[in-house]
Every structure is written in C-alpha cells, then in structure tokens.
Amino acid sequence: MKTLTIKLTAPLQSYGNEATFERRTTNDYPTKSAVIGMVAAALGYRRVDERIVHLNELHFAVRVDQIGRNLTDFQTVEWKKDTRKITYRDYIQDAIFVVALGSEDETLIDKVKFALKHPKFQLFLGRRSNAPAGVLQLQEFSEEQPVEVLKQFAWQAAPWYQRKWNPQTLEVIADADLIADRSETMVKDRVVSFDQRDRRYGFRAISRIRIGVTNLKTQSDDADTQHDIMGSLGEE
C-alpha cells in the first residue's frame, strides 16, 4: 500500500456534521468526505461526476496535531423578499491536522499527489472561505498503511504551540479496518452525492487511538535553546 500525507492548516477550517440553513456546526477534525471533496476538486471532478464515489475506496486516517479553538460566526440573510434570518456557522481556528490517504493502487496515489500540487479547481478546507495556509505540504510513503505512517510522522504543531503544550499522545481517527481490536463507531461520512440539489451521505465505520508524540520538545530543550541563543548574542 502507498500512503500520501497532507498537512491541513489554515486560520479557519470547518468540517460540517450538520447542514441546515440556520445552523452549520463542525467536527473537531477533518472528515473523510471533506478530504474526498478537496481531492475531487483538485482532480477537476465536478459535483455530479460519478468518479467521486470511487474515492471512498481510499484508506483514510487523520491525526490531530494542534487542537483548534471554536468560533461561531453569524450572518443576516435575506432568504426571500422582505424576510431575513440570522444564520450561524461554526469554525475551527488555528488547528493543524495531518491526513493520510492510502491505496493499493499506487498510480491513484501518484495522481492525487500531482492533482493536489496542480489543482484544477480551488482547494478549501471544508468551506469555500477556508483557503489553505499556503501550498499543501505532501509526503508519500511506500509499503505502509496510513495509521502506521502517522505513528512515525513528526509532530506538526506550530513552535508556539509546542512550547505551550506538552502532550504525550496525539489522537488518530481512522477507517475502522485500519485499527485492529478497537471499538467502532458509525458516522455519516461516506460520499453518495455532492450534487447541490441532491447531497447525500452514507455511513462508514471509524475507530480512534492515541499514539505517542515522536518529536516531543521538553522544557529543558527550550531552556537549552534559549541559553545557546543568549550565549551567541553575548559573544557578538
């Protein structure tokens, strides 16, 4: 199996777990359907393209590297003449995730990687207003499945976050068949149709685990670094 990792970071992200006109909430991690939507956009698939459904076959895992804060935005919308409503939209601020997509079809992973570097349509993290913070950072791994890759992958949180927090483990949410001997939860996150007139999702099974942080910084590391910097300044 070949696996592609994608680092997802932006000022705002949103991965809807409820879609009504008045209120749209967000999961606290990227959903598989949202990532499939981004991949489909990169590949140039339109919403009614039948090839989108086949992207459900990609193996999927996501690691929460930097926990974001919640933000609720409200808008006044004139949804019909002389009738206005207040609508609410939830977002995640300053979060960082690492997504891992795997497939036995190495050509497909190569195609997805190229498309994400040269997207046909705009890429966004859950909603059109949520543009990625720069060019997506991608890495590929041969002969490894997504969860195993994330167990080895260096912690991607921002330096300020690493200095402030000292987690021993990070959460991984993955397709249930990628994690042995774990309880499963059914979530409505399998793409059936992205057609705006007939948007539908089916259920898929997920499991969660916690994995160790591979490049955890300690307070002593920070102190040594600061001491070295001060020493260098003194030498000047």
Disulfide bonds with the S-S distance in Angstrom:
none
